[in-house]
């Protein structure tokens, strides 16, 4: 049998001294074991297990914690015929569905792009490469979605650079440093997903939605040490030496206050932008209270790509989607399942 190793790290607070409050730690470990086992059982069977017992049991072992930050590894046993990275990649994909980028992060990146654009325009040196950079900054400041790497570059710049404009931000430098880690995890998550992209075709969105609904309540238990013992935690791969999940108490609250609708719906709207690599875009509609992000399931990205790009040239298209709602019942993001351009609108 082969194995894939998932690393779990707690930092800040007493975790920095290699300690966690025991009750928080024990509940967190149990929830983490249930989370990984539920995801791995689904990857193997395509079914959401009611309980992790008997035939649904996944063989995992844990290595002793290390001092410094509080770090421990979980080894998941897999068949030797399974492609390397399958467990990690699928964990990353499920988290990609469970915890999309927060609206607050998008708003911060838009503001930072405005600041950076203003600063860059003050310089006199012009080149083709700099013109391209200015175009990217202009697009982000106008509301286009920044890629993870573009976001990383912007936040890193804001953390490293003294700029009087930053006094206008409601996000202090310490919080921006955490956003940086959040964006790095998003980038690493996309890399892990790309490694298993072809394996995701067998999992339909409705089943993934059922899975994430089962997993959502486990997140607060996994992150329980963030209450008293630590300030942040991450989950990653020892093979790639990355952290594809990053959690703070604010991110946990964000996940817990969002839930997907059971039924899909069709809205009429305009696709404002689309990142074909990440499968994420923005849509504007009279059916929505504001511009929202949408995400396309990996298995649908190739099929829908050309339709989405064509839709960006239209004022209105029909979007079949599953809405993600906050506690008040307002949609906060969408999962795009299909798109239709009317014959009249298409000119055919």
Helices and strands as residue ranges (DSSP letters): E 2-11, G 13-17, H 22-45, G 54-56, E 60-62, E 70-78, H 86-98, H 103-121, H 128-141, H 148-160, G 164-168, H 173-195, G 197-202, H 205-222, G 224-226, E 232-237, E 242-247, H 249-256, E 259-260, E 265-275, E 280-284, E 292-296, H 298-311, E 317-325, E 331-340, H 343-346
